[in-house]
Amino acid sequence: MRSETVEIFSDQTNAAILRHPDRKFPGVLVQGDSLYQMCQQADAACKEVGRGQPGFDVLNDLRNALWLYLTHYKVTFLDNGFALPFSEQQAP
């Protein structure tokens, strides 16, 4: 982990806009618990639409992209000794 100065364009809750020093354009900071919730919603949407149905492939690509971000988030967070801000235990 390292510290650097970032430009903050907006610090709106769950939608902060900031620019990393090495990037030309700013990005949106999505909190880990919000990202996890988006992944859960994408899973539910894919299940609702169903494999082989119109729109499923596009939706599944979005779902997979979200899960890749979440996996990177989790590995980075845990590698730096932090506890995840969400529980992955499934409800009964």
N, C-alpha and C positions, 0 to 999 in steps of 0.2 A: 504494500500500500504506500502511496505517496500523496503529498498535498500539493496542489497547484491552485492558482487563482482562476476562477471561471467568471464569465460575464453573465449576470442574471438579468434577464429581460422582464421576467414575471415570476413572482413567487407564489402564485395562486396555488392553494392546496390541491394536491394530486394532479397538478398540471403546470409545474414550474417549467419555464422556458429558459434554457441556459446554453452557453457556447463554451465548449472545451477549447483550450488554447491552440490545439492542433487542428481544429476544424474550421471550415469557412462559414458554415451555417449552424445556427443553434438547433438544439433538439429539445424534446419534451422529456422531463424526468418523470418516470412512472414508478411509484412506490412498489416495493416487492409484494406487499399484500394485495395491492390492486392488480398487479400483473398476474399473481396466482389466481385471483378471482376471474380475470379475463380468460385465463386458460381453462378454468372450470366451465365457464359459460360457452367457450368454443367447443369443449368436449360435449356438452349438452346439446348444442346446436347441431353438431355432426350426427349425434345419435338420433336427434329428432328428424333430420332430413333423411338419413339413411344412405348407406353406401350404394352406389349405382344410380341414385336419383339425380335429376338435374340440379346443378349447383353444388353438389357434394364435393367434387374435386377442388373447386376454388375455395370453398369453406375449409376443407381439410388442409389445404396449403397454408391458409391463414392460421389455422389451429397449430400446425407444425411449426410455423415461424414463431408464434407466441411461446410455445413450449421450448424452443431453442433458446430464446431470450431468458426464460425462467431457469432453464438448466444452467446457463452461464451465470446467472445471478446467484443461484444456490451454491455452485462450486466456488465462486469468488468469495461469497459471504462466509462459507464454512472454512475455506482456506485461510481466511483472515481472523478466524476465531470468534465469529459472531453467531448467535442463535438466529434461526429464521424467524421472521415476524408473522408466520402463519403455521398452522398445523396441517400436515398432509394426511392425517388419519381420516379414514372414511367413516362417515356416519353409519350406524347400523341400519 
